[in-house]
Every structure is written in structure tokens, then in C-alpha cells.
Amino acid sequence: MTTEKSKMMAGELYNANDPELVADRLRARQLCHDINHARADSPGYLQGLVGQLIPGAPASAYITPPFHCDYGYNITLGEGAYFNFNCVVLDVAPVRIGARTLLGPGVQVYTASHPVSPEERAKGLEFGVPITIGEDVWIGGGAIMCPGVTIGDGAVIGAGSVVTRDVPARVFAAGNPCRVVRPLDALVV
């Protein structure tokens, strides 16, 4: 028997009000609450909570509270991945964030989507499309990643951008919709 959770994980239309999914979201919300209220002077405690929310999260990955997500278990973080204040990840589908990738304050990552048909939406159906963000990416504050995008290694996304399509590696891209502005030259420090 196919469960709503297995449909969600497969990227098929599913009912988000399924009791198993509701329980999973409540667990994630409680862990996010605990993360968001962790004392600043107990980083080990915070990292332990992050590990419970995002299984396999490396100790070098860091989330600056507040942080919110749907499930947590669909997020994969590389070594040294960093979330600044107020990031939101709607992880109904896999979200892969590479090593040393920096997400500025208020960055939003949305895998969740809804049918265009009002009849299907009225049934409470939705689906998700995975997002992949490569290694050594810098995403400026307030940027939004839409369902299904891939951002290549070393790319820089300008603050406030809305990423609606793939961004290649080693480019600066910005705007709404986000477009490649220029390739990145050799790194100048």
C-alpha cells in the first residue's frame, strides 16, 4: 500500500494532512522551537538539536536561529554549510546543500508546490520538487529558491533574488527572476 509519505518522497501528488505527515511536521516544529530558543552559550546543545532535526548533519554545519523547516529529514548538509538568521526550508522533497555554502539571513528554500488546477488544490493535494545547491555557494539575504532549481558550485546569488531556474557554476546571478549577470573571475581577496 502506498502511503502519503511515500508519495511525497517520490515527488507525486500527496495529501499533506495525512496523520503521519502531520506528526512528522509537529516533531520538526518542536525541534525548530527548541533550536530557536537554545541558549547562545550552549553551542553543543544547539548542534545536538540540529542533528536530531537534520539526520547526518555534520558538526561543522551551523544554523543561526531562528530557523524553520517542514520535516528536517529531507535536508542534507555538507561540511561547513551555514544558515544565517531567519532561514526557511520547505523540505517536502530533498534539499541538498553543499559544503561551505553560505545562506544569508532570510533565505527561503521551497521544494513544496501545488497543482495549478483549482480542483486538485481543493482536494488538499500538493507535491515537491528537489533543490540542489552546490558547494562553496553564497546566497545573499532574502533570496528565494523555487522548487526544482539547481545552483552550481561556487555560484553567488544576489540578495533578494528569486531563483526560478537553474544557475550554472561560478557565476554571479541576481534579480527577479534571477538571471546570470556575469561569470566569476578568479577569486580576488
C-alpha positions in Angstrom: 0.0 0.0 0.0 1.4 3.4 -1.0 1.4 5.9 1.9 1.0 9.6 1.6 4.6 9.9 2.9 6.0 7.6 0.2 4.1 9.6 -2.4 5.6 12.8 -1.0 9.1 11.3 -1.1 8.6 10.1 -4.7 7.5 13.6 -5.8 3.9 12.6 -6.5 0.8 14.4 -5.5 0.0 13.6 -1.9 -2.2 14.8 0.9 -0.2 16.8 3.5 -3.0 16.4 6.0 -2.1 12.7 6.4 -1.7 11.9 10.1 1.8 10.5 9.6 3.0 13.7 7.9 1.2 15.9 10.4 3.1 14.1 13.2 6.4 14.5 11.3 5.8 18.2 10.9 4.9 18.6 14.5 8.1 16.9 15.5 10.1 19.2 13.2 8.3 22.3 14.6 9.1 21.2 18.2 12.8 20.7 17.3 12.8 24.1 15.5 11.3 25.7 18.6 14.0 24.1 20.7 16.7 25.3 18.3 15.2 28.8 18.2 15.2 29.0 22.0 18.5 27.4 22.7 20.8 29.4 24.9 23.6 31.1 22.9 26.2 29.9 25.5 25.5 26.2 24.8 26.5 25.5 21.2 26.9 21.8 21.8 23.2 21.6 22.9 22.2 23.5 19.7 24.3 21.2 17.5 22.7 18.2 19.1 19.2 19.6 18.3 20.3 20.3 14.7 21.5 16.7 14.5 18.1 15.4 15.7 16.3 17.6 13.1 18.6 17.0 10.2 20.0 13.5 10.4 23.6 13.2 9.3 24.2 17.0 9.6 28.0 17.4 10.1 29.1 19.1 13.4 30.7 21.8 11.2 27.3 22.8 9.7 25.8 25.7 11.6 22.3 27.1 11.9 21.8 30.6 13.4 18.3 30.7 15.0 15.6 31.3 14.2 15.3 28.5 11.6 12.1 26.8 10.3 11.6 23.7 8.2 8.8 21.3 7.4 10.4 17.9 8.2 14.2 18.2 8.5 14.8 14.6 7.4 14.8 15.7 3.7 17.7 18.2 4.2 21.3 17.1 3.6 24.1 19.5 4.6 27.7 19.4 3.6 30.6 20.2 5.9 30.6 23.9 7.0 27.2 24.7 5.5 25.9 27.8 7.2 22.4 29.3 7.7 22.2 32.9 8.9 19.2 34.2 10.9 15.6 33.5 9.7 16.1 30.9 7.1 13.1 28.8 6.0 13.4 25.4 4.2 10.2 23.8 3.0 11.6 20.3 2.6 8.8 18.1 1.3 11.3 16.9 -1.3 15.1 16.5 -0.9 17.2 19.7 -0.3 20.9 19.2 -0.8 23.2 22.0 0.4 26.9 21.5 -0.4 30.0 22.0 1.7 30.9 25.6 2.7 27.7 27.0 1.3 26.5 30.2 3.0 22.9 31.2 3.2 22.3 34.8 4.2 19.6 36.0 6.5 16.0 35.3 5.5 16.9 32.9 2.7 14.0 30.7 1.7 14.2 27.3 0.1 10.9 26.0 -1.3 10.6 22.4 -2.6 6.8 22.5 -2.0 4.5 23.2 -4.8 0.8 22.9 -5.6 -1.2 21.9 -8.6 -2.3 24.6 -11.0 -5.8 23.0 -11.1 -8.1 24.6 -8.5 -10.0 21.3 -8.3 -6.8 19.4 -7.3 -5.8 22.2 -4.8 -9.3 22.0 -3.3 -8.6 18.3 -2.5 -5.6 19.4 -0.5 -3.1 17.8 -2.8 0.5 19.1 -3.2 3.9 17.8 -4.4 7.5 18.6 -4.1 10.5 19.0 -6.4 14.0 18.6 -5.1 16.5 21.5 -4.8 20.3 21.1 -5.1 22.7 23.9 -4.0 26.3 23.1 -4.8 29.5 23.6 -2.8 31.0 27.0 -2.0 27.8 28.8 -3.0 26.9 32.2 -1.4 23.2 33.1 -1.3 22.5 36.7 -0.4 19.9 37.7 2.2 16.3 37.4 1.4 16.8 35.3 -1.7 14.1 32.7 -2.6 14.9 29.3 -4.2 11.9 27.9 -6.1 11.0 24.2 -6.5 13.3 22.2 -8.7 16.3 24.6 -9.1 19.9 23.6 -9.0 22.7 26.0 -8.2 26.1 25.1 -9.4 29.3 25.0 -7.3 30.8 28.4 -6.5 27.9 30.5 -7.7 26.8 33.7 -6.0 23.1 34.6 -5.8 22.4 38.3 -5.1 20.3 39.4 -2.1 16.6 39.4 -2.8 16.8 37.3 -5.9 14.0 34.8 -6.8 15.7 31.8 -8.4 13.2 30.2 -10.7 15.6 28.2 -13.0 19.0 26.6 -12.7 22.1 28.7 -12.1 25.4 27.4 -13.5 28.6 27.1 -11.5 30.9 30.1 -10.9 28.5 32.9 -11.9 27.0 35.9 -10.2 23.2 35.8 -10.7 20.6 38.2 -9.3 17.2 39.6 -9.8 13.6 38.6 -10.0 13.6 36.4 -11.8 17.2 35.6 -11.1 19.5 35.7 -14.2 23.2 35.3 -14.7 24.8 38.7 -14.5 28.4 37.6 -15.2 30.8 34.8 -14.8 33.0 34.9 -11.7 36.6 35.8 -12.4 39.5 34.3 -10.4 38.8 34.8 -6.8 40.1 38.2 -5.6 40.5 38.6 -1.8 
